[in-house]
Amino acid sequence: MIVVHKGGWVRALKAYWLVPGILLAGLGLSLADRESGLVAWYKMRGELEVSRERIASLIDRVETLEVEINALETDPFALERAIREDLELARPGEIVVRFAPRSMRD
């Protein structure tokens, strides 16, 4: 047999809805707060993804440069080609052909 004192059910219902009410209030505050709420979290998550993509592209660039360094250290022809490209030189009798990027009018 359950004995319920006067107003016991009302107090029980108030206590039962108190926890979800506090959780909903906290969720509402976190949605409304642009500095430290969910909006800021989503923004930081987007920035993290951009940073990860940038790191991946930089790692690829490092690997390309390491291959180029290795070629310059071991292959005399690669070293000569790099020097001639940087200084814009040609051997006697060579014809240098340069391709310019297309202009916006083409």
Chimera marker file (.cmm) of the C-alpha trace (Angstrom):
<marker_set name="trace">
<marker id="1" x="0.000" y="0.000" z="0.000" r="1" g="1" b="0" radius="0.5"/>
<marker id="2" x="1.335" y="3.411" z="-1.017" r="1" g="1" b="0" radius="0.5"/>
<marker id="3" x="0.666" y="6.243" z="1.318" r="1" g="1" b="0" radius="0.5"/>
<marker id="4" x="0.865" y="9.663" z="-0.315" r="1" g="1" b="0" radius="0.5"/>
<marker id="5" x="0.876" y="12.640" z="1.928" r="1" g="1" b="0" radius="0.5"/>
<marker id="6" x="-0.964" y="15.760" z="1.032" r="1" g="1" b="0" radius="0.5"/>
<marker id="7" x="0.729" y="17.374" z="-1.991" r="1" g="1" b="0" radius="0.5"/>
<marker id="8" x="3.172" y="14.473" z="-2.412" r="1" g="1" b="0" radius="0.5"/>
<marker id="9" x="2.339" y="13.906" z="-6.074" r="1" g="1" b="0" radius="0.5"/>
<marker id="10" x="2.772" y="17.568" z="-6.895" r="1" g="1" b="0" radius="0.5"/>
<marker id="11" x="6.191" y="17.672" z="-5.268" r="1" g="1" b="0" radius="0.5"/>
<marker id="12" x="7.165" y="14.452" z="-7.037" r="1" g="1" b="0" radius="0.5"/>
<marker id="13" x="6.142" y="15.879" z="-10.416" r="1" g="1" b="0" radius="0.5"/>
<marker id="14" x="8.037" y="19.125" z="-9.752" r="1" g="1" b="0" radius="0.5"/>
<marker id="15" x="11.161" y="17.172" z="-8.835" r="1" g="1" b="0" radius="0.5"/>
<marker id="16" x="10.785" y="14.929" z="-11.889" r="1" g="1" b="0" radius="0.5"/>
<marker id="17" x="10.592" y="17.878" z="-14.326" r="1" g="1" b="0" radius="0.5"/>
<marker id="18" x="13.336" y="19.838" z="-12.617" r="1" g="1" b="0" radius="0.5"/>
<marker id="19" x="16.244" y="17.911" z="-14.186" r="1" g="1" b="0" radius="0.5"/>
<marker id="20" x="14.939" y="18.062" z="-17.789" r="1" g="1" b="0" radius="0.5"/>
<marker id="21" x="14.077" y="21.725" z="-17.276" r="1" g="1" b="0" radius="0.5"/>
<marker id="22" x="17.630" y="22.501" z="-16.174" r="1" g="1" b="0" radius="0.5"/>
<marker id="23" x="19.025" y="20.549" z="-19.126" r="1" g="1" b="0" radius="0.5"/>
<marker id="24" x="16.776" y="22.409" z="-21.576" r="1" g="1" b="0" radius="0.5"/>
<marker id="25" x="17.759" y="25.746" z="-20.049" r="1" g="1" b="0" radius="0.5"/>
<marker id="26" x="21.440" y="24.837" z="-20.406" r="1" g="1" b="0" radius="0.5"/>
<marker id="27" x="20.914" y="23.800" z="-24.018" r="1" g="1" b="0" radius="0.5"/>
<marker id="28" x="19.117" y="27.056" z="-24.730" r="1" g="1" b="0" radius="0.5"/>
<marker id="29" x="21.927" y="29.074" z="-23.195" r="1" g="1" b="0" radius="0.5"/>
<marker id="30" x="24.577" y="27.184" z="-25.142" r="1" g="1" b="0" radius="0.5"/>
<marker id="31" x="22.689" y="27.813" z="-28.385" r="1" g="1" b="0" radius="0.5"/>
<marker id="32" x="22.284" y="31.506" z="-27.621" r="1" g="1" b="0" radius="0.5"/>
<marker id="33" x="25.882" y="32.136" z="-26.509" r="1" g="1" b="0" radius="0.5"/>
<marker id="34" x="27.944" y="32.886" z="-29.623" r="1" g="1" b="0" radius="0.5"/>
<marker id="35" x="31.255" y="33.099" z="-27.747" r="1" g="1" b="0" radius="0.5"/>
<marker id="36" x="31.375" y="29.705" z="-26.069" r="1" g="1" b="0" radius="0.5"/>
<marker id="37" x="28.292" y="27.778" z="-27.128" r="1" g="1" b="0" radius="0.5"/>
<marker id="38" x="27.497" y="25.383" z="-29.927" r="1" g="1" b="0" radius="0.5"/>
<marker id="39" x="27.930" y="28.095" z="-32.564" r="1" g="1" b="0" radius="0.5"/>
<marker id="40" x="31.551" y="28.580" z="-31.493" r="1" g="1" b="0" radius="0.5"/>
<marker id="41" x="32.068" y="24.814" z="-31.425" r="1" g="1" b="0" radius="0.5"/>
<marker id="42" x="30.817" y="24.406" z="-35.012" r="1" g="1" b="0" radius="0.5"/>
<marker id="43" x="32.992" y="27.321" z="-36.124" r="1" g="1" b="0" radius="0.5"/>
<marker id="44" x="36.072" y="25.795" z="-34.495" r="1" g="1" b="0" radius="0.5"/>
<marker id="45" x="35.223" y="22.426" z="-36.043" r="1" g="1" b="0" radius="0.5"/>
<marker id="46" x="35.205" y="24.046" z="-39.496" r="1" g="1" b="0" radius="0.5"/>
<marker id="47" x="38.518" y="25.760" z="-38.817" r="1" g="1" b="0" radius="0.5"/>
<marker id="48" x="39.984" y="22.439" z="-37.695" r="1" g="1" b="0" radius="0.5"/>
<marker id="49" x="38.964" y="20.798" z="-40.971" r="1" g="1" b="0" radius="0.5"/>
<marker id="50" x="40.540" y="23.647" z="-42.980" r="1" g="1" b="0" radius="0.5"/>
<marker id="51" x="43.713" y="23.318" z="-40.910" r="1" g="1" b="0" radius="0.5"/>
<marker id="52" x="43.859" y="19.558" z="-41.485" r="1" g="1" b="0" radius="0.5"/>
<marker id="53" x="43.536" y="20.076" z="-45.251" r="1" g="1" b="0" radius="0.5"/>
<marker id="54" x="46.289" y="22.692" z="-45.152" r="1" g="1" b="0" radius="0.5"/>
<marker id="55" x="48.544" y="20.348" z="-43.178" r="1" g="1" b="0" radius="0.5"/>
<marker id="56" x="47.941" y="17.585" z="-45.737" r="1" g="1" b="0" radius="0.5"/>
<marker id="57" x="48.841" y="19.894" z="-48.631" r="1" g="1" b="0" radius="0.5"/>
<marker id="58" x="51.970" y="21.089" z="-46.803" r="1" g="1" b="0" radius="0.5"/>
<marker id="59" x="53.027" y="17.488" z="-46.165" r="1" g="1" b="0" radius="0.5"/>
<marker id="60" x="52.650" y="16.800" z="-49.902" r="1" g="1" b="0" radius="0.5"/>
<marker id="61" x="54.724" y="19.901" z="-50.661" r="1" g="1" b="0" radius="0.5"/>
<marker id="62" x="57.452" y="18.764" z="-48.243" r="1" g="1" b="0" radius="0.5"/>
<marker id="63" x="57.576" y="15.336" z="-49.898" r="1" g="1" b="0" radius="0.5"/>
<marker id="64" x="57.883" y="16.960" z="-53.345" r="1" g="1" b="0" radius="0.5"/>
<marker id="65" x="60.690" y="19.206" z="-52.129" r="1" g="1" b="0" radius="0.5"/>
<marker id="66" x="62.503" y="16.259" z="-50.538" r="1" g="1" b="0" radius="0.5"/>
<marker id="67" x="62.413" y="14.406" z="-53.871" r="1" g="1" b="0" radius="0.5"/>
<marker id="68" x="63.750" y="17.529" z="-55.606" r="1" g="1" b="0" radius="0.5"/>
<marker id="69" x="66.513" y="17.927" z="-53.010" r="1" g="1" b="0" radius="0.5"/>
<marker id="70" x="67.511" y="14.296" z="-53.460" r="1" g="1" b="0" radius="0.5"/>
<marker id="71" x="67.635" y="14.756" z="-57.244" r="1" g="1" b="0" radius="0.5"/>
<marker id="72" x="69.748" y="17.911" z="-56.921" r="1" g="1" b="0" radius="0.5"/>
<marker id="73" x="72.192" y="16.164" z="-54.593" r="1" g="1" b="0" radius="0.5"/>
<marker id="74" x="72.613" y="13.020" z="-56.679" r="1" g="1" b="0" radius="0.5"/>
<marker id="75" x="71.920" y="13.905" z="-60.330" r="1" g="1" b="0" radius="0.5"/>
<marker id="76" x="74.331" y="16.364" z="-61.996" r="1" g="1" b="0" radius="0.5"/>
<marker id="77" x="71.917" y="16.954" z="-64.889" r="1" g="1" b="0" radius="0.5"/>
<marker id="78" x="69.130" y="17.946" z="-62.482" r="1" g="1" b="0" radius="0.5"/>
<marker id="79" x="71.468" y="20.395" z="-60.759" r="1" g="1" b="0" radius="0.5"/>
<marker id="80" x="72.493" y="21.933" z="-64.079" r="1" g="1" b="0" radius="0.5"/>
<marker id="81" x="68.865" y="22.189" z="-65.217" r="1" g="1" b="0" radius="0.5"/>
<marker id="82" x="67.837" y="23.884" z="-61.971" r="1" g="1" b="0" radius="0.5"/>
<marker id="83" x="70.673" y="26.407" z="-62.200" r="1" g="1" b="0" radius="0.5"/>
<marker id="84" x="69.884" y="27.220" z="-65.824" r="1" g="1" b="0" radius="0.5"/>
<marker id="85" x="66.183" y="27.655" z="-65.039" r="1" g="1" b="0" radius="0.5"/>
<marker id="86" x="66.845" y="29.943" z="-62.077" r="1" g="1" b="0" radius="0.5"/>
<marker id="87" x="69.379" y="32.084" z="-63.927" r="1" g="1" b="0" radius="0.5"/>
<marker id="88" x="67.442" y="31.896" z="-67.211" r="1" g="1" b="0" radius="0.5"/>
<marker id="89" x="70.473" y="30.705" z="-69.132" r="1" g="1" b="0" radius="0.5"/>
<marker id="90" x="70.825" y="28.457" z="-72.167" r="1" g="1" b="0" radius="0.5"/>
<marker id="91" x="73.694" y="26.508" z="-73.654" r="1" g="1" b="0" radius="0.5"/>
<marker id="92" x="75.178" y="27.739" z="-76.903" r="1" g="1" b="0" radius="0.5"/>
<marker id="93" x="72.966" y="26.621" z="-79.772" r="1" g="1" b="0" radius="0.5"/>
<marker id="94" x="69.972" y="25.912" z="-77.531" r="1" g="1" b="0" radius="0.5"/>
<marker id="95" x="66.628" y="27.550" z="-78.202" r="1" g="1" b="0" radius="0.5"/>
<marker id="96" x="64.568" y="28.406" z="-75.124" r="1" g="1" b="0" radius="0.5"/>
<marker id="97" x="60.808" y="28.335" z="-75.555" r="1" g="1" b="0" radius="0.5"/>
<marker id="98" x="58.708" y="29.864" z="-72.785" r="1" g="1" b="0" radius="0.5"/>
<marker id="99" x="54.976" y="29.405" z="-72.536" r="1" g="1" b="0" radius="0.5"/>
<marker id="100" x="53.102" y="32.275" z="-70.964" r="1" g="1" b="0" radius="0.5"/>
<marker id="101" x="49.818" y="31.694" z="-69.174" r="1" g="1" b="0" radius="0.5"/>
<marker id="102" x="46.716" y="32.640" z="-71.126" r="1" g="1" b="0" radius="0.5"/>
<marker id="103" x="45.394" y="36.102" z="-70.516" r="1" g="1" b="0" radius="0.5"/>
<marker id="104" x="41.785" y="36.722" z="-69.563" r="1" g="1" b="0" radius="0.5"/>
<marker id="105" x="40.974" y="37.953" z="-73.109" r="1" g="1" b="0" radius="0.5"/>
<marker id="106" x="42.033" y="34.712" z="-74.851" r="1" g="1" b="0" radius="0.5"/>
<link id1="1" id2="2" r="1" g="1" b="0" radius="0.2"/>
<link id1="2" id2="3" r="1" g="1" b="0" radius="0.2"/>
<link id1="3" id2="4" r="1" g="1" b="0" radius="0.2"/>
<link id1="4" id2="5" r="1" g="1" b="0" radius="0.2"/>
<link id1="5" id2="6" r="1" g="1" b="0" radius="0.2"/>
<link id1="6" id2="7" r="1" g="1" b="0" radius="0.2"/>
<link id1="7" id2="8" r="1" g="1" b="0" radius="0.2"/>
<link id1="8" id2="9" r="1" g="1" b="0" radius="0.2"/>
<link id1="9" id2="10" r="1" g="1" b="0" radius="0.2"/>
<link id1="10" id2="11" r="1" g="1" b="0" radius="0.2"/>
<link id1="11" id2="12" r="1" g="1" b="0" radius="0.2"/>
<link id1="12" id2="13" r="1" g="1" b="0" radius="0.2"/>
<link id1="13" id2="14" r="1" g="1" b="0" radius="0.2"/>
<link id1="14" id2="15" r="1" g="1" b="0" radius="0.2"/>
<link id1="15" id2="16" r="1" g="1" b="0" radius="0.2"/>
<link id1="16" id2="17" r="1" g="1" b="0" radius="0.2"/>
<link id1="17" id2="18" r="1" g="1" b="0" radius="0.2"/>
<link id1="18" id2="19" r="1" g="1" b="0" radius="0.2"/>
<link id1="19" id2="20" r="1" g="1" b="0" radius="0.2"/>
<link id1="20" id2="21" r="1" g="1" b="0" radius="0.2"/>
<link id1="21" id2="22" r="1" g="1" b="0" radius="0.2"/>
<link id1="22" id2="23" r="1" g="1" b="0" radius="0.2"/>
<link id1="23" id2="24" r="1" g="1" b="0" radius="0.2"/>
<link id1="24" id2="25" r="1" g="1" b="0" radius="0.2"/>
<link id1="25" id2="26" r="1" g="1" b="0" radius="0.2"/>
<link id1="26" id2="27" r="1" g="1" b="0" radius="0.2"/>
<link id1="27" id2="28" r="1" g="1" b="0" radius="0.2"/>
<link id1="28" id2="29" r="1" g="1" b="0" radius="0.2"/>
<link id1="29" id2="30" r="1" g="1" b="0" radius="0.2"/>
<link id1="30" id2="31" r="1" g="1" b="0" radius="0.2"/>
<link id1="31" id2="32" r="1" g="1" b="0" radius="0.2"/>
<link id1="32" id2="33" r="1" g="1" b="0" radius="0.2"/>
<link id1="33" id2="34" r="1" g="1" b="0" radius="0.2"/>
<link id1="34" id2="35" r="1" g="1" b="0" radius="0.2"/>
<link id1="35" id2="36" r="1" g="1" b="0" radius="0.2"/>
<link id1="36" id2="37" r="1" g="1" b="0" radius="0.2"/>
<link id1="37" id2="38" r="1" g="1" b="0" radius="0.2"/>
<link id1="38" id2="39" r="1" g="1" b="0" radius="0.2"/>
<link id1="39" id2="40" r="1" g="1" b="0" radius="0.2"/>
<link id1="40" id2="41" r="1" g="1" b="0" radius="0.2"/>
<link id1="41" id2="42" r="1" g="1" b="0" radius="0.2"/>
<link id1="42" id2="43" r="1" g="1" b="0" radius="0.2"/>
<link id1="43" id2="44" r="1" g="1" b="0" radius="0.2"/>
<link id1="44" id2="45" r="1" g="1" b="0" radius="0.2"/>
<link id1="45" id2="46" r="1" g="1" b="0" radius="0.2"/>
<link id1="46" id2="47" r="1" g="1" b="0" radius="0.2"/>
<link id1="47" id2="48" r="1" g="1" b="0" radius="0.2"/>
<link id1="48" id2="49" r="1" g="1" b="0" radius="0.2"/>
<link id1="49" id2="50" r="1" g="1" b="0" radius="0.2"/>
<link id1="50" id2="51" r="1" g="1" b="0" radius="0.2"/>
<link id1="51" id2="52" r="1" g="1" b="0" radius="0.2"/>
<link id1="52" id2="53" r="1" g="1" b="0" radius="0.2"/>
<link id1="53" id2="54" r="1" g="1" b="0" radius="0.2"/>
<link id1="54" id2="55" r="1" g="1" b="0" radius="0.2"/>
<link id1="55" id2="56" r="1" g="1" b="0" radius="0.2"/>
<link id1="56" id2="57" r="1" g="1" b="0" radius="0.2"/>
<link id1="57" id2="58" r="1" g="1" b="0" radius="0.2"/>
<link id1="58" id2="59" r="1" g="1" b="0" radius="0.2"/>
<link id1="59" id2="60" r="1" g="1" b="0" radius="0.2"/>
<link id1="60" id2="61" r="1" g="1" b="0" radius="0.2"/>
<link id1="61" id2="62" r="1" g="1" b="0" radius="0.2"/>
<link id1="62" id2="63" r="1" g="1" b="0" radius="0.2"/>
<link id1="63" id2="64" r="1" g="1" b="0" radius="0.2"/>
<link id1="64" id2="65" r="1" g="1" b="0" radius="0.2"/>
<link id1="65" id2="66" r="1" g="1" b="0" radius="0.2"/>
<link id1="66" id2="67" r="1" g="1" b="0" radius="0.2"/>
<link id1="67" id2="68" r="1" g="1" b="0" radius="0.2"/>
<link id1="68" id2="69" r="1" g="1" b="0" radius="0.2"/>
<link id1="69" id2="70" r="1" g="1" b="0" radius="0.2"/>
<link id1="70" id2="71" r="1" g="1" b="0" radius="0.2"/>
<link id1="71" id2="72" r="1" g="1" b="0" radius="0.2"/>
<link id1="72" id2="73" r="1" g="1" b="0" radius="0.2"/>
<link id1="73" id2="74" r="1" g="1" b="0" radius="0.2"/>
<link id1="74" id2="75" r="1" g="1" b="0" radius="0.2"/>
<link id1="75" id2="76" r="1" g="1" b="0" radius="0.2"/>
<link id1="76" id2="77" r="1" g="1" b="0" radius="0.2"/>
<link id1="77" id2="78" r="1" g="1" b="0" radius="0.2"/>
<link id1="78" id2="79" r="1" g="1" b="0" radius="0.2"/>
<link id1="79" id2="80" r="1" g="1" b="0" radius="0.2"/>
<link id1="80" id2="81" r="1" g="1" b="0" radius="0.2"/>
<link id1="81" id2="82" r="1" g="1" b="0" radius="0.2"/>
<link id1="82" id2="83" r="1" g="1" b="0" radius="0.2"/>
<link id1="83" id2="84" r="1" g="1" b="0" radius="0.2"/>
<link id1="84" id2="85" r="1" g="1" b="0" radius="0.2"/>
<link id1="85" id2="86" r="1" g="1" b="0" radius="0.2"/>
<link id1="86" id2="87" r="1" g="1" b="0" radius="0.2"/>
<link id1="87" id2="88" r="1" g="1" b="0" radius="0.2"/>
<link id1="88" id2="89" r="1" g="1" b="0" radius="0.2"/>
<link id1="89" id2="90" r="1" g="1" b="0" radius="0.2"/>
<link id1="90" id2="91" r="1" g="1" b="0" radius="0.2"/>
<link id1="91" id2="92" r="1" g="1" b="0" radius="0.2"/>
<link id1="92" id2="93" r="1" g="1" b="0" radius="0.2"/>
<link id1="93" id2="94" r="1" g="1" b="0" radius="0.2"/>
<link id1="94" id2="95" r="1" g="1" b="0" radius="0.2"/>
<link id1="95" id2="96" r="1" g="1" b="0" radius="0.2"/>
<link id1="96" id2="97" r="1" g="1" b="0" radius="0.2"/>
<link id1="97" id2="98" r="1" g="1" b="0" radius="0.2"/>
<link id1="98" id2="99" r="1" g="1" b="0" radius="0.2"/>
<link id1="99" id2="100" r="1" g="1" b="0" radius="0.2"/>
<link id1="100" id2="101" r="1" g="1" b="0" radius="0.2"/>
<link id1="101" id2="102" r="1" g="1" b="0" radius="0.2"/>
<link id1="102" id2="103" r="1" g="1" b="0" radius="0.2"/>
<link id1="103" id2="104" r="1" g="1" b="0" radius="0.2"/>
<link id1="104" id2="105" r="1" g="1" b="0" radius="0.2"/>
<link id1="105" id2="106" r="1" g="1" b="0" radius="0.2"/>
</marker_set>
